[in-house]
Amino acid sequence: MFYVVAYDICDDRRRNRVARILEDFGDRAQNSVFEMELARSEQIDTLHQRLKDAIEPSEDDVRSYFLCRDCRKKATALGQGRLYSDDDVYVV
């Protein structure tokens, strides 16, 4: 399951905490946007719970979007951006 998570957080401490959480799950696409491939629904539940614990709901905005396989094929990146690619190759 492919997700895009974007955030708008004005407090530096909370913003850094959210970025560290998202780095545990995916790759930074832009300053406040992460892309991630999550294999199990439990991973998204864990991610959401950690984010809920890190933000101030009355001040912060965190959004996650699920992109189906067909939608991902339609995604484009202009300029210097590069789309997230999981090549199904893992080195252990």
Buried (B, 14 or more C-beta within 10 A) or exposed (E): BBBBBBBEBEEEEBBEBBBEBBEEBBBEBEEBBBBBBBEEEEBBEBBEEBBEEBBEEEEBEBEBEEBEEEEBEEEEEEEEEEEBEEEEEEEE
